[in-house]
Amino acid sequence: MSSGLIGSPANVLVVEDEMVLRMRAVDIVEDAGFTAVEAVNADEAISILEARSDISLLFTDIQMPGSMDGLKLAHAVHDRWPAIKIILVSGQVNPSEAERPADSRFFGKPLAVEKMAGQLKAMIGAGALRIVPNAAMVAANAHEAVLTAENDNLRLLLEQAGIDASTLLAQAGIDAKEREAADKLQKLILGELHHRVKNTLATVSAIASQSFRAAKSVEHGQKAMEGRLIALGRAHDLLMQVSWANASLTHTLSGATDPYDSNGGRRFHFNGPDIRIMSGAVIALAMTFNELCTNTTKFGALSNPAGRVEVAWTIDETKHRLRLTWTESGGPAVEVPTRRSFGTRMMESLGQQLSGQVHLAYEPSGFVYSLDVPLNSVIAAS
């Protein structure tokens, strides 16, 4: 992709707690010709708005942890900064016009790229950056169209499932009171299923776009996307085993690295106390370790038969923090990359999402990844 700078672009504040979806939203904003400013929750967004006066539009997810959700944030921004335009997005709820701030817009997930870019331009004017898509981005747009069609099919299938279930209950002779209770349970289950699948589709859409965005070719983009989707699938498999409650940190890390441990050669070494971690941390760590594994097998320690990776973590009970380090050794000499890849951006976003910090060190002896996060951002409640 190439871009030409025409003038000073307007700033759009993107608020989204899910790292991959936030990166996808940032790309939509930038492809529309604007500059994105990122926040992971409402509190951070308010702090940014209080510190600067150059934000033209708020682009926020509705479901977010913290002191307020995206809808409350939108109302707070409309009251305090009425000149700021507002776009709300969600994969679960669809607020009515009366529930939203005046003149705001709402879009469901997965986000349709062209529609979103057009709405941004309509609300705050033409962007200052002119984006020229390459062949890989054309392929990504094709994937986007397929995912949107799949989401429509999913909605129809879920609606039909509801009709079929009601018919079966009636044929079974279940009385009205029991049928009403069953209907409520069925609607709850279908609603949760619809929400989770739509969120997954949105994440897959974002991964596809990011994989093709920086790819040298369509083939490279496809391989990168496949690896990331496989990693996401493994994380979901692990969570299914524990009913999406929490999972072992050791099992999460070993599950992410096992496919890269050639012929059981024990090239990965783990050292740290096992703890139960939340589902969000499971997915984020699995995706991050997939990036680390992919990079080390291509360019790092594991591209060399003698290379090794040590993953060590400690828990600081006094400061209530988890510190994890990935250290490579025995590989080729390390070179500092000339650009920030999607994998690098995702690993850095992980630290922000978990309220912590990520540090990447390109030491001559081997690449080092460090993660330092508050315990309450990852550890599962007992």
C-alpha positions in Angstrom: 0.0 0.0 0.0 1.2 3.5 -0.7 -0.2 6.8 0.5 0.3 10.5 -0.4 0.0 13.2 2.2 -2.2 16.1 1.0 -2.7 18.1 4.2 -3.2 17.7 7.9 -5.8 14.9 8.5 -8.6 15.2 11.1 -8.1 13.1 14.3 -10.5 10.3 15.2 -10.5 8.8 18.8 -10.9 5.0 18.5 -12.1 3.3 21.7 -12.1 -0.5 21.7 -10.8 -2.9 24.4 -10.2 -5.9 22.0 -6.8 -5.4 20.5 -7.3 -6.9 17.1 -10.6 -5.2 16.6 -9.1 -1.9 17.7 -6.3 -2.3 15.2 -8.9 -3.0 12.5 -10.8 0.1 13.4 -7.6 2.1 13.3 -7.0 0.8 9.8 -10.5 1.8 8.7 -9.9 5.3 10.0 -6.5 5.6 8.3 -7.8 4.2 5.0 -10.5 6.9 5.1 -7.7 9.5 5.2 -7.8 10.4 8.9 -5.4 10.1 11.9 -6.4 7.6 14.6 -5.8 8.1 18.3 -6.3 4.9 20.4 -7.9 4.2 23.8 -8.8 0.9 25.4 -11.6 2.1 27.6 -13.8 5.1 28.5 -11.5 6.4 31.3 -8.6 6.6 28.9 -10.7 8.2 26.2 -11.9 10.9 28.6 -8.3 11.6 29.7 -7.3 12.0 26.1 -10.1 14.4 25.4 -9.3 16.5 28.4 -5.7 16.8 27.3 -6.2 17.8 23.7 -8.6 19.8 21.6 -8.0 18.4 18.1 -10.4 15.3 18.1 -13.1 15.6 15.4 -14.9 12.2 15.9 -15.4 9.5 18.6 -15.4 6.0 17.2 -16.3 3.7 20.1 -17.4 0.1 20.8 -20.4 -0.1 23.2 -19.4 -3.2 25.2 -16.4 -2.3 27.3 -15.2 -3.0 30.8 -14.5 -0.1 33.2 -16.4 2.7 34.8 -18.7 3.2 31.8 -19.6 1.5 28.6 -19.4 3.0 25.1 -23.0 4.3 25.1 -22.4 6.2 28.4 -19.1 7.5 27.1 -20.8 8.8 24.0 -23.4 10.7 26.0 -20.6 12.1 28.3 -18.6 13.3 25.2 -21.8 14.8 23.6 -22.5 16.7 26.8 -18.9 18.0 27.3 -17.7 18.3 23.8 -20.8 18.8 21.6 -18.8 19.6 18.5 -17.3 16.0 18.4 -19.1 13.7 16.0 -19.9 10.2 17.3 -20.0 6.7 15.8 -21.1 3.7 17.9 -20.4 0.1 17.0 -21.4 -3.2 18.6 -21.7 -6.9 17.8 -24.4 -7.5 20.4 -26.7 -4.6 21.1 -28.5 -2.2 18.7 -29.4 1.0 20.6 -32.4 2.9 19.4 -32.0 6.4 18.0 -33.6 7.7 21.3 -30.9 5.9 23.4 -28.0 7.4 21.4 -26.7 11.0 21.5 -28.3 13.3 19.0 -26.8 13.0 15.4 -24.7 10.0 16.4 -24.4 6.9 14.1 -24.5 3.2 14.9 -23.0 0.2 13.0 -23.1 -3.5 13.8 -20.0 -5.7 13.7 -18.3 -7.0 11.6 -17.7 -3.5 10.2 -18.2 -3.0 6.5 -15.0 -1.2 5.4 -16.3 0.9 2.5 -19.5 1.8 4.3 -17.6 2.9 7.4 -15.0 4.9 5.5 -17.8 6.7 3.6 -19.6 7.5 6.8 -16.5 9.0 8.4 -15.9 11.2 5.3 -19.6 12.3 5.4 -19.4 13.2 9.1 -16.0 15.0 9.2 -15.1 15.7 5.5 -12.7 14.3 3.1 -9.5 12.7 4.5 -6.1 14.2 4.0 -4.4 10.9 3.2 -5.0 9.3 -0.2 -4.7 5.6 0.0 -3.8 3.5 -3.0 -4.6 -0.2 -2.4 -2.3 -3.0 -3.5 -3.2 -6.4 -4.7 -3.1 -7.9 -1.2 -5.6 -5.2 0.0 -7.9 -6.0 -2.9 -7.8 -9.7 -1.8 -8.6 -8.6 1.8 -11.6 -6.7 0.6 -12.8 -9.8 -1.1 -12.5 -11.7 2.1 -14.4 -8.9 3.9 -17.3 -9.4 1.4 -17.4 -13.1 2.1 -17.4 -12.6 5.9 -20.3 -10.1 5.6 -22.3 -12.6 3.6 -21.5 -15.4 6.1 -22.7 -13.2 8.9 -26.1 -12.6 7.1 -26.4 -16.4 6.7 -25.7 -16.9 10.4 -28.5 -14.5 11.4 -31.0 -16.4 9.2 -29.9 -19.8 10.5 -30.3 -18.6 14.1 -33.7 -17.3 13.4 -34.7 -20.6 11.8 -33.3 -22.5 14.8 -35.6 -20.5 17.1 -38.6 -21.4 14.9 -37.7 -25.0 14.8 -37.2 -25.3 18.5 -40.6 -23.7 19.3 -42.3 -26.2 16.9 -40.6 -29.2 18.6 -41.6 -28.0 22.0 -45.2 -27.7 20.9 -45.2 -31.2 19.3 -43.7 -32.7 22.4 -46.8 -31.5 24.4 -45.0 -29.3 26.8 -47.4 -27.1 28.7 -47.5 -23.3 28.2 -45.6 -22.5 31.5 -42.8 -24.9 30.7 -42.8 -23.8 27.1 -42.4 -20.1 28.2 -39.5 -21.0 30.5 -37.9 -23.0 27.7 -38.4 -20.2 25.3 -36.6 -17.8 27.6 -33.7 -20.1 28.0 -33.5 -20.8 24.3 -33.5 -17.0 23.5 -30.7 -16.5 26.1 -28.6 -19.3 24.6 -29.2 -18.2 21.0 -28.4 -14.6 21.9 -25.2 -15.6 23.6 -24.3 -17.8 20.6 -25.1 -15.1 18.1 -23.0 -12.6 20.1 -20.0 -14.9 20.3 -20.1 -15.9 16.7 -20.5 -12.3 15.5 -17.5 -11.3 17.7 -15.5 -14.1 16.3 -16.4 -13.1 12.7 -15.4 -9.5 13.5 -12.1 -10.8 14.9 -11.5 -13.0 11.8 -12.3 -10.1 9.5 -9.8 -8.0 11.4 -7.1 -10.7 11.2 -7.7 -11.2 7.5 -7.4 -7.4 6.8 -4.3 -7.0 8.9 -2.6 -10.1 7.4 -3.1 -8.9 3.9 -2.4 -5.3 4.7 1.3 -5.7 5.2 1.8 -8.8 3.0 4.4 -8.8 0.2 1.9 -10.9 -1.9 -1.5 -12.5 -1.7 0.3 -15.8 -1.0 2.2 -14.4 2.0 -1.0 -12.8 3.3 -2.9 -16.1 3.1 -0.2 -18.0 5.0 -0.1 -15.3 7.7 -3.9 -15.3 8.0 -4.1 -19.1 8.2 -1.5 -19.3 11.0 -3.3 -16.6 13.0 -6.7 -18.3 12.6 -5.2 -21.7 13.7 -3.8 -20.0 16.8 -7.2 -18.4 17.5 -8.8 -21.9 17.1 -6.4 -23.5 19.5 -7.1 -20.9 22.1 -10.9 -21.5 21.7 -10.3 -25.2 22.0 -8.5 -24.7 25.3 -11.3 -22.5 26.6 -14.0 -25.0 25.6 -12.3 -27.6 27.8 -12.9 -25.3 30.8 -16.3 -24.0 29.6 -14.9 -20.5 28.9 -14.3 -19.9 32.6 -10.5 -19.8 32.9 -7.5 -21.8 31.9 -4.0 -22.7 33.0 -1.2 -20.3 32.0 1.2 -23.2 31.5 -1.2 -25.0 29.2 -2.0 -21.8 27.3 1.7 -21.3 26.6 2.5 -24.9 25.8 -0.5 -25.2 23.5 0.7 -22.2 21.6 4.3 -23.4 21.2 3.8 -27.2 20.8 3.2 -27.0 17.0 6.6 -25.3 16.6 8.5 -27.7 18.8 10.0 -29.8 16.0 9.6 -33.5 16.6 9.2 -33.1 20.3 12.8 -31.8 20.6 12.0 -29.7 23.6 13.3 -26.5 22.1 11.0 -24.5 24.4 11.7 -24.4 28.1 9.1 -23.0 30.7 9.9 -21.8 34.1 7.2 -20.3 36.3 4.3 -21.0 38.7 1.1 -22.1 37.1 -1.9 -19.9 37.6 -5.5 -19.7 36.2 -6.0 -16.9 33.8 -9.1 -15.3 32.3 -10.4 -16.1 28.8 -9.4 -12.7 27.4 -5.8 -13.2 28.6 -5.8 -16.8 27.1 -6.7 -15.6 23.6 -4.4 -12.6 23.7 -1.4 -14.7 24.9 -2.1 -17.5 22.5 -2.2 -15.0 19.6 0.9 -13.2 20.8 2.9 -16.5 21.2 1.8 -17.5 17.7 3.5 -14.3 16.4 6.6 -15.0 18.5 6.8 -18.6 17.3 6.3 -17.6 13.6 9.0 -15.0 13.8 11.5 -17.2 15.7 11.1 -20.1 13.2 11.6 -17.8 10.2 14.3 -15.4 11.4 15.2 -16.1 15.0 16.6 -18.8 17.3 14.5 -21.7 16.0 15.6 -21.1 12.4 18.8 -22.7 13.6 18.9 -26.4 14.8 20.8 -25.3 17.9 18.4 -22.5 18.8 16.4 -22.5 22.0 13.6 -20.4 23.6 13.2 -19.9 27.4 9.9 -18.6 28.6 10.0 -17.6 32.3 7.5 -15.7 34.5 7.3 -14.6 38.1 4.6 -13.2 40.3 5.4 -10.2 42.4 3.0 -10.6 45.3 4.0 -7.2 46.8 3.3 -5.2 43.7 0.6 -7.6 42.4 2.2 -8.0 38.9 3.0 -10.8 36.5 6.3 -10.5 34.6 6.9 -12.8 31.7 10.0 -13.0 29.5 10.6 -14.8 26.2 14.4 -15.2 25.6 15.9 -16.6 22.4 19.4 -18.1 22.2 21.6 -20.1 19.8 20.2 -18.5 16.7 21.6 -16.2 14.0 22.7 -12.6 14.8 19.7 -10.4 15.5 19.0 -7.4 13.3 16.6 -4.6 14.3 13.6 -4.6 11.8 13.2 -1.6 9.6 9.5 -1.3 10.1 6.8 -2.2 12.7 4.9 -5.3 11.4 1.4 -6.3 12.3 2.8 -8.8 14.8 4.8 -6.1 16.5 1.8 -3.9 16.7 -0.3 -6.7 18.1 2.2 -7.6 20.8 2.4 -4.0 21.9 -1.4 -3.7 21.9 -1.6 -6.7 24.2 0.3 -4.8 26.9 -2.0 -1.9 26.5 -5.1 -4.1 26.6 -4.0 -5.8 29.8 -3.0 -2.4 31.4 0.7 -3.3 31.3 3.8 -2.8 29.2 5.5 -4.8 26.5 9.2 -4.4 25.7 11.0 -5.8 22.6 14.8 -6.1 22.8 16.8 -7.0 19.7 19.9 -8.2 21.5 22.8 -9.6 19.5 22.6 -12.8 21.4 18.9 -13.3 20.8 15.5 -11.5 20.6 13.8 -10.8 24.0 10.1 -10.2 24.5 9.0 -8.9 28.0 5.5 -8.5 29.4 4.7 -6.7 32.7 1.1 -6.6 33.7 -1.1 -6.2 36.8 -2.2 -9.5 38.2 -5.9 -8.5 38.2 -5.7 -8.0 34.4 -4.9 -11.7 33.8 -5.5 -13.9 36.8 -8.9 -15.5 37.1 -11.1 -14.9 40.2 -11.0 -17.8 42.6 
